[in-house]
Amino acid sequence: MNITLNQTDGQNASLKVSLQEADYAARVDEQIKEYSKKANIKGFRPGKVPAGLIRKMYGKGILVESINQLLHESVNNYIKDNKLRILGEPLPDRQDENAIDWDNQKEFEFSYAVGLLPEFELPLNEVSVQKYDIEVDQTTVDEAYEQMQRQFGQTTNPEVSEANDYLYGDLKQVDGEFETKTLLPINKVVAGVETFVGVKPGDTITFDIREAFGDDAALAHVTGLSKDVTKDLNGQFTFTVEKINRTEPAEMNQEFFDKIFGQGNVTTQEEFDAKVREVIKENYDREAVNVLDRDVIDQLVEKSSIEIPTEFFKRWLADTNEGKITTEQIDEFYDQYVKELKWSMIRNKVVEENDIKVANEDVVNSARQKMMAQFNMPEVPEEMEATFNNFLDNHLKQNNGRNFVNEYEALVAERVLEFVKDKITITENTVSAEEFRNKVGA
Protein backbone atom coordinates (compact mmCIF):
# COMPACT_ATOMS: atom_id res chain seq x y z
CA MET A 1 0.00 0.00 0.00
CA ASN A 2 1.17 3.48 -0.83
CA ILE A 3 -0.38 6.70 0.49
CA THR A 4 0.72 10.11 -0.74
CA LEU A 5 -0.47 13.63 0.09
CA ASN A 6 -0.25 16.35 -2.54
CA GLN A 7 -0.90 19.77 -1.04
CA THR A 8 -2.28 22.05 -3.76
CA ASP A 9 -2.32 25.17 -1.56
CA GLY A 10 -2.47 26.15 2.11
CA GLN A 11 -6.05 24.98 2.44
CA ASN A 12 -6.49 22.02 0.07
CA ALA A 13 -4.77 18.73 -0.63
CA SER A 14 -5.28 15.48 -2.51
CA LEU A 15 -4.72 12.15 -0.76
CA LYS A 16 -4.00 9.14 -3.01
CA VAL A 17 -4.09 5.52 -1.85
CA SER A 18 -2.67 2.75 -4.06
CA LEU A 19 -3.55 -0.87 -3.21
CA GLN A 20 -1.91 -4.08 -4.42
CA GLU A 21 -3.64 -7.46 -4.19
CA ALA A 22 -1.39 -8.42 -1.28
CA ASP A 23 -2.78 -5.49 0.74
CA TYR A 24 -6.34 -6.78 0.83
CA ALA A 25 -6.22 -10.50 -0.11
CA ALA A 26 -5.86 -11.85 3.45
CA ARG A 27 -8.72 -9.66 4.65
CA VAL A 28 -10.98 -10.90 1.82
CA ASP A 29 -10.08 -14.54 2.57
CA GLU A 30 -10.90 -14.05 6.25
CA GLN A 31 -14.25 -12.48 5.38
CA ILE A 32 -15.09 -15.38 3.07
CA LYS A 33 -14.32 -17.86 5.87
CA GLU A 34 -16.65 -15.96 8.18
CA TYR A 35 -19.41 -16.03 5.55
CA SER A 36 -18.86 -19.78 5.12
CA LYS A 37 -19.50 -20.34 8.82
CA LYS A 38 -22.68 -18.30 8.88
CA ALA A 39 -24.20 -18.85 5.42
CA ASN A 40 -27.46 -20.78 5.17
CA ILE A 41 -27.57 -22.24 1.65
CA LYS A 42 -29.87 -25.04 0.55
CA GLY A 43 -28.04 -28.35 0.16
CA PHE A 44 -25.28 -27.54 2.66
CA ARG A 45 -25.15 -27.97 6.39
CA PRO A 46 -24.64 -24.74 8.40
CA GLY A 47 -20.95 -23.91 8.57
CA LYS A 48 -20.07 -26.35 5.78
CA VAL A 49 -20.58 -24.15 2.71
CA PRO A 50 -17.43 -24.33 0.53
CA ALA A 51 -15.36 -21.18 0.43
CA GLY A 52 -15.25 -21.34 -3.36
CA LEU A 53 -19.02 -21.17 -3.57
CA ILE A 54 -19.11 -18.20 -1.19
CA ARG A 55 -16.46 -16.47 -3.31
CA LYS A 56 -18.48 -17.12 -6.46
CA MET A 57 -21.78 -15.93 -4.94
CA TYR A 58 -20.63 -13.06 -2.74
CA GLY A 59 -17.02 -12.41 -3.68
CA LYS A 60 -17.56 -9.03 -5.32
CA GLY A 61 -19.52 -7.65 -2.39
CA ILE A 62 -16.97 -9.00 0.10
CA LEU A 63 -14.14 -7.46 -1.94
CA VAL A 64 -15.82 -4.05 -1.95
CA GLU A 65 -16.58 -4.22 1.77
CA SER A 66 -13.05 -5.36 2.67
CA ILE A 67 -11.37 -2.65 0.59
CA ASN A 68 -13.64 0.05 2.02
CA GLN A 69 -12.77 -1.07 5.55
CA LEU A 70 -9.07 -1.09 4.70
CA LEU A 71 -9.27 2.37 3.13
CA HIS A 72 -11.09 3.81 6.14
CA GLU A 73 -8.54 2.40 8.60
CA SER A 74 -5.51 3.31 6.50
CA VAL A 75 -6.56 6.88 5.74
CA ASN A 76 -7.46 7.55 9.39
CA ASN A 77 -4.13 6.11 10.57
CA TYR A 78 -2.23 8.18 8.00
CA ILE A 79 -3.93 11.37 9.18
CA LYS A 80 -3.26 10.50 12.83
CA ASP A 81 0.35 9.43 12.29
CA ASN A 82 1.17 12.54 10.27
CA LYS A 83 -0.74 14.83 12.65
CA LEU A 84 -2.74 16.40 9.83
CA ARG A 85 -5.20 19.09 10.85
CA ILE A 86 -8.14 18.52 8.55
CA LEU A 87 -11.71 19.76 8.17
CA GLY A 88 -14.21 16.97 8.79
CA GLU A 89 -12.97 13.93 6.93
CA PRO A 90 -11.49 13.29 3.47
CA LEU A 91 -14.07 13.20 0.66
CA PRO A 92 -13.65 10.47 -1.96
CA ASP A 93 -13.25 11.38 -5.61
CA ARG A 94 -16.68 10.79 -7.13
CA GLN A 95 -15.10 9.50 -10.37
CA ASP A 96 -13.35 6.60 -8.62
CA GLU A 97 -16.51 4.53 -8.17
CA ASN A 98 -17.40 4.57 -11.86
CA ALA A 99 -13.84 3.89 -13.01
CA ILE A 100 -13.34 0.65 -11.04
CA ASP A 101 -13.78 -2.78 -12.62
CA TRP A 102 -14.43 -4.83 -9.48
CA ASP A 103 -14.69 -8.07 -11.47
CA ASN A 104 -11.23 -7.96 -13.02
CA GLN A 105 -8.99 -5.38 -11.35
CA LYS A 106 -6.32 -6.50 -8.90
CA GLU A 107 -4.71 -3.15 -8.27
CA PHE A 108 -6.65 -0.08 -7.19
CA GLU A 109 -6.04 3.62 -6.77
CA PHE A 110 -8.31 5.90 -4.76
CA SER A 111 -8.12 9.66 -4.35
CA TYR A 112 -9.61 11.93 -1.71
CA ALA A 113 -10.07 15.67 -1.43
CA VAL A 114 -8.76 16.97 1.90
CA GLY A 115 -9.53 20.31 3.50
CA LEU A 116 -6.59 21.54 5.57
CA LEU A 117 -7.03 23.66 8.68
CA PRO A 118 -4.31 26.22 9.44
CA GLU A 119 -2.34 26.81 12.58
CA PHE A 120 -3.36 30.09 14.18
CA GLU A 121 -2.78 32.19 17.25
CA LEU A 122 -5.48 33.10 19.73
CA PRO A 123 -5.98 36.91 19.53
CA LEU A 124 -6.79 37.24 23.23
CA ASN A 125 -4.99 40.56 23.63
CA GLU A 126 -7.11 42.05 20.82
CA VAL A 127 -10.48 41.19 22.34
CA SER A 128 -12.23 43.95 24.28
CA VAL A 129 -15.88 43.60 25.32
CA GLN A 130 -18.40 45.23 27.63
CA LYS A 131 -20.05 43.54 30.57
CA TYR A 132 -23.40 45.12 31.39
CA ASP A 133 -24.59 45.66 34.95
CA ILE A 134 -28.31 46.34 34.66
CA GLU A 135 -30.07 48.67 37.08
CA VAL A 136 -33.72 47.73 37.54
CA ASP A 137 -35.68 50.99 37.23
CA GLN A 138 -39.24 51.57 38.43
CA THR A 139 -40.61 51.56 34.89
CA THR A 140 -39.37 48.02 34.36
CA VAL A 141 -40.88 46.93 37.68
CA ASP A 142 -44.19 48.56 36.79
CA GLU A 143 -44.21 46.75 33.43
CA ALA A 144 -43.63 43.46 35.23
CA TYR A 145 -46.50 44.22 37.63
CA GLU A 146 -48.82 45.00 34.73
CA GLN A 147 -47.89 41.79 32.92
CA MET A 148 -48.38 39.63 36.03
CA GLN A 149 -51.67 41.30 36.93
CA ARG A 150 -52.97 40.71 33.42
CA GLN A 151 -51.71 37.12 33.40
CA PHE A 152 -53.58 36.31 36.61
CA GLY A 153 -56.45 38.72 36.04
CA GLN A 154 -60.07 37.96 35.29
CA THR A 155 -61.46 38.05 31.75
CA THR A 156 -64.67 40.01 31.23
CA ASN A 157 -66.80 40.77 28.17
CA PRO A 158 -67.70 44.49 28.22
CA GLU A 159 -70.22 46.11 25.89
CA VAL A 160 -67.89 48.81 24.53
CA SER A 161 -64.22 48.31 23.52
CA GLU A 162 -61.22 50.17 24.95
CA ALA A 163 -57.60 50.49 23.83
CA ASN A 164 -56.24 47.38 25.61
CA ASP A 165 -59.11 45.03 24.74
CA TYR A 166 -59.22 42.11 22.32
CA LEU A 167 -61.95 41.88 19.68
CA TYR A 168 -63.19 38.44 18.64
CA GLY A 169 -65.07 38.14 15.38
CA ASP A 170 -65.09 37.59 11.64
CA LEU A 171 -62.25 39.08 9.54
CA LYS A 172 -63.08 39.28 5.84
CA GLN A 173 -61.21 40.60 2.80
CA VAL A 174 -63.33 43.13 0.85
CA ASP A 175 -61.93 42.38 -2.60
CA GLY A 176 -60.93 38.77 -2.12
CA GLU A 177 -61.94 35.43 -0.71
CA PHE A 178 -60.01 35.41 2.56
CA GLU A 179 -62.17 35.06 5.68
CA THR A 180 -61.41 33.80 9.18
CA LYS A 181 -62.44 33.95 12.81
CA THR A 182 -59.75 35.70 14.82
CA LEU A 183 -58.84 37.48 18.03
CA LEU A 184 -57.71 41.01 17.22
CA PRO A 185 -55.54 42.85 19.80
CA ILE A 186 -56.37 46.56 19.71
CA ASN A 187 -53.04 47.47 21.36
CA LYS A 188 -51.21 46.06 18.29
CA VAL A 189 -52.89 48.53 15.94
CA VAL A 190 -50.27 51.01 14.71
CA ALA A 191 -52.52 53.39 12.76
CA GLY A 192 -56.20 54.23 13.06
CA VAL A 193 -56.69 52.79 16.54
CA GLU A 194 -59.76 55.00 16.99
CA THR A 195 -61.58 52.76 14.49
CA PHE A 196 -61.34 49.84 16.91
CA VAL A 197 -62.13 51.74 20.13
CA GLY A 198 -65.73 52.35 21.15
CA VAL A 199 -67.22 49.50 19.10
CA LYS A 200 -69.87 47.05 20.33
CA PRO A 201 -70.74 43.40 19.59
CA GLY A 202 -72.50 43.33 16.22
CA ASP A 203 -70.63 46.35 14.84
CA THR A 204 -68.72 46.04 11.56
CA ILE A 205 -65.64 48.16 10.95
CA THR A 206 -63.67 48.62 7.71
CA PHE A 207 -59.93 49.33 7.60
CA ASP A 208 -56.74 48.93 5.54
CA ILE A 209 -55.07 45.89 7.08
CA ARG A 210 -51.53 46.88 6.09
CA GLU A 211 -51.87 50.37 7.54
CA ALA A 212 -53.53 49.09 10.71
CA PHE A 213 -51.03 46.36 11.59
CA GLY A 214 -47.89 47.29 9.70
CA ASP A 215 -45.37 44.46 9.49
CA ASP A 216 -45.77 40.88 8.25
CA ALA A 217 -45.33 39.37 11.72
CA ALA A 218 -48.31 41.30 13.12
CA LEU A 219 -50.40 40.44 10.07
CA ALA A 220 -49.51 36.76 10.47
CA HIS A 221 -50.63 36.89 14.10
CA VAL A 222 -53.96 38.51 13.25
CA THR A 223 -54.79 36.39 10.19
CA GLY A 224 -53.25 33.06 11.17
CA LEU A 225 -51.36 32.98 7.85
CA SER A 226 -47.62 32.51 7.42
CA LYS A 227 -45.36 35.54 6.97
CA ASP A 228 -44.60 34.37 3.42
CA VAL A 229 -48.30 34.78 2.60
CA THR A 230 -48.94 38.00 4.52
CA LYS A 231 -46.13 39.84 2.72
CA ASP A 232 -48.53 40.15 -0.22
CA LEU A 233 -51.59 40.90 1.92
CA ASN A 234 -52.97 44.42 1.35
CA GLY A 235 -56.19 46.36 0.95
CA GLN A 236 -59.50 46.82 2.71
CA PHE A 237 -60.86 44.35 5.25
CA THR A 238 -64.01 44.26 7.36
CA PHE A 239 -64.23 42.97 10.91
CA THR A 240 -67.58 42.06 12.48
CA VAL A 241 -67.33 42.10 16.28
CA GLU A 242 -68.87 39.11 18.06
CA LYS A 243 -67.32 39.57 21.48
CA ILE A 244 -65.05 41.95 23.38
CA ASN A 245 -62.49 40.42 25.73
CA ARG A 246 -60.97 42.47 28.53
CA THR A 247 -58.65 41.32 31.28
CA GLU A 248 -59.27 43.04 34.60
CA PRO A 249 -55.94 43.27 36.49
CA ALA A 250 -55.59 40.95 39.48
CA GLU A 251 -55.65 42.63 42.88
CA MET A 252 -52.40 42.94 44.84
CA ASN A 253 -53.33 40.67 47.74
CA GLN A 254 -52.11 37.51 49.44
CA GLU A 255 -53.80 35.27 46.89
CA PHE A 256 -51.89 37.09 44.13
CA PHE A 257 -48.59 36.88 46.05
CA ASP A 258 -49.08 33.12 46.50
CA LYS A 259 -49.78 32.58 42.81
CA ILE A 260 -46.54 34.33 41.86
CA PHE A 261 -44.08 33.11 44.50
CA GLY A 262 -45.75 30.16 46.21
CA GLN A 263 -47.80 29.70 49.34
CA GLY A 264 -46.69 32.03 52.14
CA ASN A 265 -43.27 32.90 50.66
CA VAL A 266 -44.24 36.58 50.39
CA THR A 267 -46.70 38.18 52.82
CA THR A 268 -46.36 41.97 52.41
CA GLN A 269 -46.25 44.45 49.55
CA GLU A 270 -42.70 45.41 50.55
CA GLU A 271 -41.55 41.77 50.39
CA PHE A 272 -43.30 41.36 47.04
CA ASP A 273 -41.59 44.47 45.63
CA ALA A 274 -38.18 43.26 46.78
CA LYS A 275 -38.75 39.76 45.38
CA VAL A 276 -39.93 41.06 42.01
CA ARG A 277 -36.85 43.28 41.72
CA GLU A 278 -34.64 40.34 42.67
CA VAL A 279 -36.14 38.08 40.01
CA ILE A 280 -35.96 40.79 37.34
CA LYS A 281 -32.33 41.48 38.27
CA GLU A 282 -31.46 37.76 38.08
CA ASN A 283 -33.08 37.47 34.66
CA TYR A 284 -31.26 40.52 33.31
CA ASP A 285 -27.95 39.37 34.80
CA ARG A 286 -28.38 36.02 33.10
CA GLU A 287 -29.13 37.73 29.79
CA ALA A 288 -26.12 40.03 30.30
CA VAL A 289 -23.86 36.99 30.65
CA ASN A 290 -25.32 35.57 27.43
CA VAL A 291 -24.63 38.85 25.65
CA LEU A 292 -21.08 38.95 27.02
CA ASP A 293 -20.39 35.37 25.92
CA ARG A 294 -21.81 36.06 22.47
CA ASP A 295 -19.65 39.18 22.08
CA VAL A 296 -16.54 37.27 23.20
CA ILE A 297 -17.17 34.53 20.64
CA ASP A 298 -17.92 37.04 17.88
CA GLN A 299 -14.67 38.94 18.47
CA LEU A 300 -12.55 35.81 18.79
CA VAL A 301 -13.92 34.52 15.49
CA GLU A 302 -13.58 37.89 13.77
CA LYS A 303 -10.03 38.59 14.94
CA SER A 304 -8.62 35.06 14.44
CA SER A 305 -6.68 34.63 11.20
CA ILE A 306 -8.31 31.36 10.18
CA GLU A 307 -8.64 30.63 6.46
CA ILE A 308 -11.29 28.05 5.56
CA PRO A 309 -11.17 25.96 2.32
CA THR A 310 -14.45 27.29 0.97
CA GLU A 311 -15.27 24.88 -1.86
CA PHE A 312 -14.26 21.83 0.17
CA PHE A 313 -16.27 23.01 3.16
CA LYS A 314 -19.40 23.52 1.05
CA ARG A 315 -19.04 20.05 -0.49
CA TRP A 316 -18.44 18.52 2.94
CA LEU A 317 -21.59 20.19 4.29
CA ALA A 318 -23.63 18.83 1.39
CA ASP A 319 -22.20 15.30 1.59
CA THR A 320 -22.43 14.88 5.35
CA ASN A 321 -26.01 16.15 5.46
CA GLU A 322 -27.01 13.65 2.76
CA GLY A 323 -29.48 15.81 0.89
CA LYS A 324 -31.07 17.35 3.99
CA ILE A 325 -29.86 20.81 2.96
CA THR A 326 -29.68 22.24 -0.54
CA THR A 327 -26.84 24.05 -2.25
CA GLU A 328 -28.91 27.24 -2.03
CA GLN A 329 -29.34 26.80 1.73
CA ILE A 330 -25.60 26.21 2.17
CA ASP A 331 -24.86 29.44 0.29
CA GLU A 332 -27.50 31.36 2.26
CA PHE A 333 -26.21 30.27 5.68
CA TYR A 334 -22.56 29.80 4.77
CA ASP A 335 -21.28 32.66 6.93
CA GLN A 336 -22.97 31.09 9.96
CA TYR A 337 -21.45 27.67 9.16
CA VAL A 338 -18.00 29.28 8.92
CA LYS A 339 -18.50 31.08 12.24
CA GLU A 340 -19.47 27.83 13.97
CA LEU A 341 -16.47 26.02 12.47
CA LYS A 342 -14.04 28.76 13.53
CA TRP A 343 -15.45 28.85 17.05
CA SER A 344 -15.09 25.06 17.22
CA MET A 345 -11.42 25.37 16.19
CA ILE A 346 -10.79 28.13 18.75
CA ARG A 347 -12.52 26.12 21.46
CA ASN A 348 -10.47 23.01 20.68
CA LYS A 349 -7.25 25.00 20.68
CA VAL A 350 -7.98 26.46 24.12
CA VAL A 351 -8.81 22.98 25.44
CA GLU A 352 -5.64 21.40 24.02
CA GLU A 353 -3.24 24.14 25.06
CA ASN A 354 -4.61 24.59 28.59
CA ASP A 355 -5.53 21.03 29.53
CA ILE A 356 -9.19 21.83 30.10
CA LYS A 357 -11.08 18.68 31.06
CA VAL A 358 -14.69 17.71 31.68
CA ALA A 359 -15.28 14.49 33.61
CA ASN A 360 -18.29 12.20 33.16
CA GLU A 361 -19.35 13.12 36.68
CA ASP A 362 -19.42 16.80 35.67
CA VAL A 363 -21.72 16.02 32.76
CA VAL A 364 -24.12 14.01 34.92
CA ASN A 365 -24.19 16.68 37.64
CA SER A 366 -24.82 19.46 35.11
CA ALA A 367 -27.66 17.53 33.47
CA ARG A 368 -29.06 16.75 36.93
CA GLN A 369 -29.16 20.44 37.92
CA LYS A 370 -30.88 21.39 34.67
CA MET A 371 -33.46 18.67 35.07
CA MET A 372 -34.17 19.71 38.67
CA ALA A 373 -34.65 23.29 37.51
CA GLN A 374 -36.94 22.11 34.72
CA PHE A 375 -39.17 20.36 37.25
CA ASN A 376 -38.81 23.26 39.71
CA MET A 377 -37.19 21.01 42.31
CA PRO A 378 -34.69 22.70 44.68
CA GLU A 379 -33.70 19.19 45.75
CA VAL A 380 -34.77 15.63 44.98
CA PRO A 381 -36.82 14.00 47.77
CA GLU A 382 -35.18 10.86 49.14
CA GLU A 383 -38.13 8.68 48.16
CA MET A 384 -37.81 9.89 44.52
CA GLU A 385 -34.02 9.60 44.27
CA ALA A 386 -33.94 6.22 42.50
CA THR A 387 -36.71 7.17 40.06
CA PHE A 388 -35.10 10.54 39.31
CA ASN A 389 -31.66 8.99 38.71
CA ASN A 390 -33.17 6.40 36.37
CA PHE A 391 -34.97 9.13 34.43
CA LEU A 392 -31.74 11.15 34.20
CA ASP A 393 -29.75 8.13 33.03
CA ASN A 394 -32.29 7.36 30.30
CA HIS A 395 -32.26 10.98 29.18
CA LEU A 396 -28.47 11.02 28.77
CA LYS A 397 -28.55 7.74 26.80
CA GLN A 398 -31.26 8.86 24.40
CA ASN A 399 -30.47 9.49 20.71
CA ASN A 400 -27.56 7.05 20.89
CA GLY A 401 -25.96 9.09 23.65
CA ARG A 402 -26.30 12.37 21.79
CA ASN A 403 -27.84 14.07 24.83
CA PHE A 404 -24.73 13.18 26.85
CA VAL A 405 -22.48 14.52 24.07
CA ASN A 406 -24.48 17.77 23.84
CA GLU A 407 -24.20 18.28 27.60
CA TYR A 408 -20.47 17.53 27.47
CA GLU A 409 -19.88 20.01 24.64
CA ALA A 410 -21.89 22.69 26.44
CA LEU A 411 -19.71 22.26 29.54
CA VAL A 412 -16.53 22.41 27.46
CA ALA A 413 -17.71 25.66 25.82
CA GLU A 414 -18.61 27.08 29.23
CA ARG A 415 -15.16 26.32 30.67
CA VAL A 416 -13.41 27.64 27.57
CA LEU A 417 -15.30 30.93 27.93
CA GLU A 418 -14.44 31.10 31.63
CA PHE A 419 -10.76 30.69 30.74
CA VAL A 420 -10.88 33.19 27.88
CA LYS A 421 -12.68 35.87 29.92
CA ASP A 422 -9.79 35.85 32.38
CA LYS A 423 -7.38 36.72 29.55
CA ILE A 424 -9.22 39.44 27.64
CA THR A 425 -10.23 43.04 28.37
CA ILE A 426 -13.69 43.35 29.91
CA THR A 427 -15.10 46.78 30.71
CA GLU A 428 -18.05 46.98 33.10
CA ASN A 429 -20.85 49.31 32.07
CA THR A 430 -23.84 50.13 34.27
CA VAL A 431 -27.02 50.73 32.27
CA SER A 432 -30.75 50.85 32.89
CA ALA A 433 -32.94 47.95 31.82
CA GLU A 434 -34.32 50.04 28.97
CA GLU A 435 -30.82 50.99 27.77
CA PHE A 436 -29.79 47.35 27.89
CA ARG A 437 -32.81 46.29 25.82
CA ASN A 438 -32.05 48.98 23.25
CA LYS A 439 -28.36 48.03 23.03
CA VAL A 440 -28.84 44.28 22.58
CA GLY A 441 -32.21 44.32 20.84
CA ALA A 442 -33.87 42.45 23.69
Secondary structure, 3 states (H helix, E strand, C coil): CEEEEEECCCCEEEEEEEECHHHHHHHHHHHHHHHHHHCCCCCCCCCCCCHHHHHHHHHHHHHHHHHHHHHHHHHHHHHHHCCCCECCCCEECHHHHHHCCCCCCCCEEEEEEEEECCCCCCCHHHCEEEEEEEECCHHHHHHHHHHHHHHCCEEECCCCCCCCCEEEEEEEECCCCCEEEEEEEHHHCCCCHHHCCCCCCCCEEEEEHHHHHCCHHHHHHHHCCCHHHHCCCCCEEEEEEEEEEEEECCCCCHHHHHHHHCCCCCCCHHHHHHHHHHHHHHHHHHHHHHHHHHHHHHHHHHHCCCCCCHHHHHHHHHHHCCCCCCHHHHHHCHHHHHHHHHHHHHHHHHHHHHCCCCCHHHHHHHHHHHHHHHCCCCCCCHHHHHHHHHHHHHHHHHHHHHHHHHHHHHHHHHHHHHHHHCCCEEEEEEEEHHHHHHHHCC
